[in-house]
Amino acid sequence: MSGYRYSSLQHLDEIRLLRLEPASDYNDNSVGSLIHVSLTCNTPNYEALSYVWEDSSYPWTADYNWSPPAGLLFAFMSENIKKAKEDGTEQSPVISTPDGHILCDNQHVRIGSELHDALRRLRLTDRQRVIWIDAICINQNDNEERGLQVGIMGEIYRKAEQVLIWLGENYASGRAVQEMLDFVLQLEVIISQIMFTYGQSGRKAIDNALRDAYEYHLISFSLLREILARAWFGRVWVLQEVVNAKKAIVYSGSGHCNWDSILAITRWLSIYDVNGPINIRGTICAIPVIDMIWKIVKIREDSKTQPLPSLIDVLASSRLCKSTYPIDKVYGVLGIISDEDRRRITIDYGRSPEDLFKEISVSELSRSGLDILYHCTKPTKAKYLNCPSWVPDWSQPCYHTPYVRLGLKASASMKSVASFHVDGNTLIARGRIVDCICTIESLRRVPSGSYIQTKQTELTDANKAEAEPRETTDTLEDGDDTSIANISNPPSEPDFGSVAKTKEHILDHTLIPAAFWFPNMISIAFPNGKITPESYEAFWRTCCCNRTTGQIAGSNKPSEGKVPGQTFARYFPAWTKAMKEGMKLRDLEEYHSNVKRFMDSFTKYCDNRRFFRTENGRIGWAPDLTQAGDVVCVLNGASVPLVLRPINGGNLEVVGDAYVHGIMDGEAMKLQLEERDICLV
């Protein structure tokens, strides 16, 4: 709170609580007082608030080139406002102010607009409400106190009677917001009915039932998509706040619902991989966050047999989550990681995030070898921190998943032993430079927003000619000659904005969008337009990173992460046709029969990566910001290759991990390549 005169906390287990006074009218000023209590002795009943400090209405999915369907939401709200006018219950929408105020202990102090809105909605009409709120109960100007209080935040949320989740004011037009949540909660009943009816009938029956549900409950699915895009779902602190909660209630404007209902709906969609109808393939950022919350909650329930996740696991899983201060990407997850890892971190708001991130990397190098390098990537946005490239900047998003986290088991360096040491800001490791990247497919749109209009890879004249798009056939078959049509403009996004959609229009929703960049990828894979059996096999295996997912067709045997046999190639022509032309929701049967198995592997292993070709004709997948002239390196003791960027003085920077077909199983170690010191800065 800006301007409040705090009394110091005297004990390590001491916290402050806000006693929020009741108010009969929404527009009344917020009034309260702070009390000091022990967290371990005679602690009064209290609740804890979970919210975003800044604009809650900003969709965190915007970084994924997607935003909520405003047209649908507006139409839904307008219809309910119209009903409110008819029955005389209309309320004017509440407009948030840039800042708010609270009278706390007779001191007028400034608070953020989001907290101001939350307090006005959460205060009771007939009695006090006792709440722990980080921005009020911690003296944010005292770094020592901040560090001590953050260290016990997990315990603060564990001991709260319930956690109040504030998603924001939204379109606060009275009952309309509650009706929005009620529409979403219908999905819990619908999903339960589907599982009761079709749960024993297999995956195909469930998917068909979901498609029918989507047709008839479009508003509910679309409003769920709107809720999951709220900024709260992209905040790193919510992980420990919800994981540690005994019970949680979701508030949005004047509406509220049980958090467990939102959790159950979203978790079900994730388990059955049916989030496609809500928004195509992986673009709902909240689903990975809720998956992580669910898993950690289950681990806590069975903590005697399952350890809590490591710091690196949680940092990697929460990479897209945001925090106001970069250092809080680490401090914000300490309440949900293993005790061993938590003891290694000293909370100190006086140190720089660069220093903390480097300390974590050096510690991981000594414990786990070179695996920490796979979490490094070139930043897609302007860098605010000056970390060495071999130190993951956890404040920066990483839109691709490192192969080690995907379970892609490879042995690029065979049985060689890692050899490295740290000298200041330089990591020196033994390894081999295998190849140089010369051509990159740069049309593909990735979440960072860097595609052909804003980014063009520098190519030599020969490489420009090599990457020139040419016409292609509908499918790619072994032995075909291939040419590619010049597709200069990406297709428009599917329209989710209209409420009045017929069943036929719904069936025309995009299941798989046409990949306008796919022909360009083929031209890079086959620069002379000729396809041989060997190059065809190398290409289809690269398109799935030579790994399968799911189960073996016609059996219950798992095939996750297996090297595919030749029978897997029969799905490839249908997949290439789907990539070129796209598929509609009405094609769900065809998708499951001929496309899904290959698409699952492609989506898992190649998502948000760029296809490339090297000077020696190797093909593979690399991080978004890979450039022509970057080199492929295999370090001793490393499981997958790295893309490195040469800079002045013979040093190199880490760009990220890569799949390079033909060297994933130690082939590079058998070549006559010089082993040398690789100096990473």
N, C-alpha and C positions, 0 to 999 in steps of 0.2 A: 504494500500500500504506500503510495507516494505521499510523504508528509506526515506519516504517523510516527509518534514517539514510542518506541517499543521499550518494555522492561526486559532486562536480560533473563535468559533461561539459566537456572542455577544447577541443574542436574542433567546427566546424559539421557535419562529417560523422560525428561520433562518436555511437554508440548503445549501449544496454545490451541484453544478451541474458540470458535465464534458462536456466541449466543445471539442468534438472529431474531429480532423482535417481530411479533405478528403485525400484519397490515390488512385492513379491510378492503382496500382499493389497490388495483394494480399500479396506479401512478403515484402512490404514496412513496415518500423517500425511504430508502433502506436505512434501518437503525440497528445497531448491535453493540456488543462489547466482547472483549477478549478475556478469557480466563486461562490460568496456568494449571495444568493437571499432570499427574504422573501416568505414564503409559503402562506401568507395571503394578500399580497399587491404587486401589479405590478409584479406578478410572470411571467417570460417568458414561452413560450411554451417549453415543454420538454417531453421526453419519459422516461420510467423506465424499467430497465432490470430485468428479472426473470431467474435465472440459478442456477446450482449447483456449489459449490465451488470446489468439488473434482471430481473424474472420472465420467463423465456423461455416459460413455459406460457401466459401471457396472450395470447389470440388478437388480433392487431392488427386482425382483421376485425370485432371487436366494435364498432368505430366505424361499421361498415356495417350495423348491426342484424342481425348474423349471427354465429354461433359454430359451432365444429365439431360434428359429430354424435356427442356423447358416448356415446349408447347403442350405436352401431355399434362405436366403438372399444372400449368396455368389453366388449361381447360377444366381439369378436375376441380381446382380451387374455385374457379369462376362459377361453376355449376353449383357448388355448395354455398358460395356467397349469395347467389341468386335465391336459393332456397331460404337462406337466413333472412333475406329482405322480405320474402313472402310471409314468413311467420314472425317477423319483428324482432329477431334475435341477432341481427347483424352487429358486428363490432368492427371498428376501424382497425386496419392492420397497424401493428406497432412498429415504429421505425427506430432502429438502434442508433444511438448517438456515438460519436467517435470515442468518448470517454464517459464514465459514470462516476457517481460519488456515493459514499456511505458515511453516515454519522456514527463513528465508532468511538466509544468512550468519550463522547462529547467533542470529538475531533472530526472536522470535515476533511475527509481524505479522498484522493482520486483513485479509482480502480478502472480496469479495462472494460470496454463496452460489453464483451461477452460475459464477464463475471457480473456486471451490472444487470444484464438481461436475466441471467440465471437466478440471481438473488430475488428479483422481483417475481419470478415464476415459482420459486421453491419455498418462499416463506409461507407460513401458515396464517390462518385468519384468527385463530383463537388461542394460540400458545406459542412459546418460543421453539425454535428449532436449533439444535446444537450441531454444528458442522465443522469439520476440518477442511480448510481450503488452503492450498499451498501459497497462493499469492498474498493471502492475508495473515495466515498463521506462522509463516516464516519471514523473518526480517531479510528480505532479498538483498539489502545493502551490506549485510554482514557475511562475508564469505566463509568465515569459520563456522558460524551458525548454520548457514546453508548446507555446508558439507556434512555436519553432524546430523541435521534433520533428514537430509536425503538418504543418509545411511540407514535410517530406521523407517523409511517410508513404507517399505513392505509390511512392517509390523503395524504401522498406523492403519493401513487399509485392511489388514487381517483382523484387527480388533474393532473396526467400525461395525455397527449394527447392519448397515447396508451402504452401498455405494450409489450415489446419484449421478447418472451419466447425462450430461447436458449436451445435446446435439446442436442447439442453436435455436434462435427465435423462429426461423423459417417464415412462411406466410401465416403469421399468427392471427387468423381471422376466426377466433372462437373455436367452435366445434369442428371446423374443417380440418385442423391439424390432427385432432383425435380420430376423425374419420379416416384420414390418411393412414394412420397406424393401424386402425381396425381393418382396412383393406389388406394391408400387408399380413396381419395376423391370420387372415383367412387361409393363407398359404400353409400354415401349420396344420390346419384341419385337412386341407386338400392333400398335402403330402402324406399325412397319416393314413388317409383313405387309400391312396395309391399303394403304399407299402402293405397295408392290410390285404388289399385285393390282389396285387401283382408281385408281392415280395418274394413268393416262392416260384414265380413263373420265369424268372431270369431277367437279364439286363434289357433285352430287346423289348419285352412287355412293359417294363418300367419306363423306358425312353419314349415309347409310343404313347403311354398314358400321360407322360409329362407334356408331350407335344399337344395333346388334346387339352390338357389343363391350361397350357399357354394360350391356346386359341380362345378359350372361354374366360380366362382370368387375366387378360392383358394388362388391365389397370393395376392389379395387385403386383404382378411381376415388375412392371415399370416403376411403380412407386417404391418397391424394394430396392431397385437399382438406384433410385434417387437417394434413399436413406443411406445405402452403403457407400455412396460417393461423398458423404459429409466429411468435413475435415477431421472430425474426431477419430475416424478410423485410420487416419494416416499419422497419428501422433504417437511417438515412441513411448511416452509415459503411460498411455492407457494399458499397455501390456501388463505391467505389474499391478496397476490399479484394479483391473478386472480379474486377473488371475488370483489375486489375494482376497477378493471380495467373498463374504459369506453369501450375500445376495446383492443383486444390482437391479435398478430401475432406470429405464430409458425415458428421458424427457425431451420433447421437441415442441417449442411453443407451449400451447395449452394442453397438449396431448402427452400421454405417457403409456408405457407398456413394460412388460417384464423382459429383462435382458435375455433370459433363458430362451424365450420364444424366438427372438432374432437369431440367437446362437444356434438353436436347433434347426431352423429353416436353412440358414446359410451353410451349416455343417453338412446337412443332408445333400444339398446341391453340390457341395465339394466332393463328398464321398462318391457320389454317382456321376461326377463329371458332367453334370447337366446344366452348368451355368451358361451354356451357349445361348439359350433363348433370352436370358436376361441381358447379356451383352457378349459379343462374340469372343470366345476363347481367351480367357486369362486377363481380360481388360478390367475386370472387377478387382481392384486392388485389395478390397476388404477381405476377400475370401482367404488369401494366404495369412493375413493377420489373424482372422478368426480361427483358422486351422491351428496356428501356433498357440493361441489362447486355449483352445480346446485340449490340445495335446499336453500342455504344461499343467492344466487343471487336473487331467487324468493322472499324470505322474505324481502330482501332490497327493492325490487320493490313495496312491499306492507307493508312497515314497520309500518304503522298506525294500522293495524289489527293483524299483526303477530310479536311477539317479536323475537329478535335475540336469537340464542341458548345460553344455559348456558356454563360456562367454562368447567364443567365436561362432558357435552354432546360432546363438540368439542374435549376435550382431549381423550375421549374414542373412538370417531370416527376416530381420527388421530393417534391412538396408534401405528400403523405400520409405520407411517412416521418418517423420520430421521432428525436429526439436528446435526451440528458439536459440539455444546455445549449442555449438558443435560438440562440446565436451559431454553434453547430456545424452548423446547417442550411446555412450558407455554408462554413465551414472544412472540413466533412466531405466536400465535393464538389470541392475545389480540385485534387485529384489526377486528375480525369477531364475537365477543361475545357480550352479552348484556352489556349495560352501567353499570348496577348495579354490575355485576361481574368484569368488567374491573376496576372499581374504587377501588375494594378491593385489587388489586395487585399493589404494588409499584415496578417498574423496578429498580433493583439494581444488577449490575454485580459483585458487591463485596461480595454478600452473596452466601452461598452454595446452590446447588440444593436440597440437603436433607432438609435443613431448609425451603425452599419454599414449597416443596412437603408436608412436615408435616404441615405447616401453612394452606395449602389448605384443608388437611384432617380434621384438628381440626375444621376449619370453617364449612365444610360440615357436620360433626357430630352434630354440634350445630343447623344447619339449617334443615337437612334432616334425622337425625338419622343414622342408621347403614348401609345405602345403599352404602356408599363409600367403605365398605369392599368387596363388590362384584367385585370391579375393581382390587383387589389385586390378585397377582398370583406369584408363584415361578418363578424366572427368568430362561429362557432357555439358557442364555449365561452367561459368567462371569460377576459378579456384579462389577460395578465401583463405585456405590454409596452404602452407608451404611444406608439405610432407615429401620425403624421398619417394620415388615411384615404387619402391619395393615395400612401402608401408601403406596398407589400405587406408584411404581417407574415408572413414565410416560416416562422415557428414555428407558425402557425395552419393547420389543414387547409383546403383549398378543394375541395369535392366536385363542383363543376361545372368543365368545361373552358372556358377563355376562347375565344371564337369565332375569334380570330386564330390560336390554336393548332390549331383544327379545320380551318383552311384555308377558312373561310367568307369569301370575298372580296366585300366590300361597299364602298360609297363613300357613306356617309351624309352626309358633308360635301362631296361632289363634289370639286372641284379646289381647294378653299380651302386656305390655308397655315396651319399651326399657329402660334399666337402665344401665348406664355406666358412667365412668369418666376417664380422662387422668391423669396419674401420671408420669411425665417425658416422657420417651419413651415407657411407658407401657399403653395399653388400657385395662381397667378392666370392663368387662360386665357380666351381669347375664345371665345364660343359662344352658343348659343340654347337657351332652355327651350322645349320643344316641346309638352309635355302633362303631365298629372298623373294618376298611377295612383289608381284609386278602388276597384277590386275585385280580390282575389287569391284564387286557388284554394289553400286551406290544408289540405285533407285529404290530399294526396299525401304519402306517407312518403318522406323523403329520409335519407341516411346520418347526418346530424347528429342524427337522432332527434326533431327538432322538427316534430311534426305535430299534428293537431287536439286530442289530449288535453292537450298541453303548450303549444300556441301557437295563438292565434286572432287573426287580423288584425282590427284595429279598423275597423268599417265604419259608415257612416251608416245611419239607418233605411232609406233608399231602397236602399242597396247591400245591406243584409241581406236585404231582400225580393228583390233582384235575384239574389242568390246562393243563394236557397232551392232545394234539390234538388227536381226534379220527375221524373216517369216518362219513360223513353225507350224507343224501339223497339230491336230487336236491332242494326240497322245504321243508319248515318246516310247518307241519300241526298239528292241535290240536290232541293230543293223540298219535303222532308218537313217537317211540323210536329213539333217535338221537345218532349218533356217527360221528366222525370227522376225515377226512384224514389229515395226517401230511404234511403240506405245508411248506417246509423249505426255499424256495427262492421266493421273490416277482417277479411278472411278469415284463418283460421289458417294458420301456415306449413306447407308440405308436410313430411311425416314421412320423414326419412332415417335414422331410428334403428334400424330392424329389419333384421337380416341375412337372416332367413328370408322373403324376398319372392319371390313367384312372378313369372313373366314378365308375366302380366297386370297385376299390381300395379306392376311397374316401368314398363310402358307408361302407367300412370295417373299417373306423376310429372309435375309441372307443367313445361311448356315455357315458357308465358307465364302468369303469375299474373293473375287477374282484377283489373283496376285499379278498386278500389272508389271511387276519387276521380274517375274519368273522367266519370260523369254530372254531377258538380258542375262540372266544367270546361265541359261543353256548355251548362249553364244560364248560365254566365258569358259564354260566347261569344254566346249567343242569349237575351238577357234577357227578351224578350217571347215566347219560344217559337216564333217564326216564322223560317223559313229561306228566304232569297231566293237566286237563283243567284249574286249578287255576294257575299253573306255566306258562302255555302257554299264558294265558291272561296277566299275570304280565310281561312276556317277550315282547310281541308285544306292550304293552302300554309303556314299558320302551324304546323301540326302536324308539318311536316317542315322548318321554317325555310326553305321555298322552295328546297331543295337536294336533289339526289339523291346516292346513293352507289353504289359498285360499277360494274357494266357495264351498258350498254344492253341491254335484254332481246332475246335472239335474236342477239346479235352479241358480238364481243370488244372493241368500242370502249368505252373508259372513260367513265363518266358521273359520276365523283366531283366533287362540288361544283357540278354544273351546275344551272341553273334548270329545273325539270321542266316538260315539256309537258303538254297535257291528257290524253294517254294515261296518264300516271302516276296520274291521279285514279282510274283503274279499280281500283287496289289499295286505295283508301281505305275503301270499305264493308266489305270483309273485315277490314281492320285494326281498324275501330271495333268490329266484332263480337267480334274476338279480345280487344280491350281490355276490353270489357264482360264477356265470359263466360270468358276465359282459354282456354288450349289445353293439351292433354296431349301427352306424348311420342308417343302413338299417332297424333297429328294431324300428324306431321312432313311428310308428303306435301302436305297442304293448306297447311301453313305455307310451304313452299318455293314452292308454285304461286301463292298469292294474298296472302300476308301479309308475307313476308320483306323484299321490296324497300322497302315503306313503313316497316316496323318498323326496318330498318337506319338509315334517315334520322332517324326519331323518336329512336331510341336514341342516335345520335351527337350530334345537335344539341340535344336537349331534355332530356338526362339530368340528373337532380337539379336541375332548375329548376322554377320555379312559373309557371303560366299566369296572366295578368292582363288586365284591361281598363282603359282610360283614360277620363277624363271625356269625351273626344271620340270614343269608340267604337273606338279602336285596340286590337288584341289582340297579345299577344306572350309572350315568356319572359324571366324575370328571376331573379336569385339567390334562394336560399331565404328570406333574412331581409328581403326587400322588404316594405314596409308601405304601407297606404293613406296617401296624402299625399306619397309620394315622387314626384319629378318625372323626366321623361325629358328628357335633354339631348343635344344634338349639338354637340360642340366643333369648332372649326375645325381641319382637318387630321386629324380622327378618322375611322376607317373604319366603326365601329359605334357606336350610341348608348350612353350610360351612364345608369344609374339613380342619382340623387343624392338626398340627404335634407336638406331645409332645417333649419337649426338657428338658434340665436339670432344676431342681428346681421347677418342676410342671408347668412351663410356657408353652405356646403353640405359634406356628407360623401359620399364615394364609397361606394355600395352594391355596384356591379359593372356589368359589361357586359350588354347586353340585345339580344334580337331583337324589333323592333317592326315588325310588318307594315305596309308602305306608306310607310316612311321610310328603308329600307335603301339606297336608290340615289339619294340626294340630293333626294328630294321635299321634305324639310323646309326645305332651303335656298331653295326657290322660294316658300315662304310668306312672308307679310309679318310676320316675327317680328323682334323687336329683338335685334341683336347686342350683347352686353354682357360685362362682366368676370364670370367665374365664379370665385368665391373658394373654393377647396377647402382644408379644414383637417383 
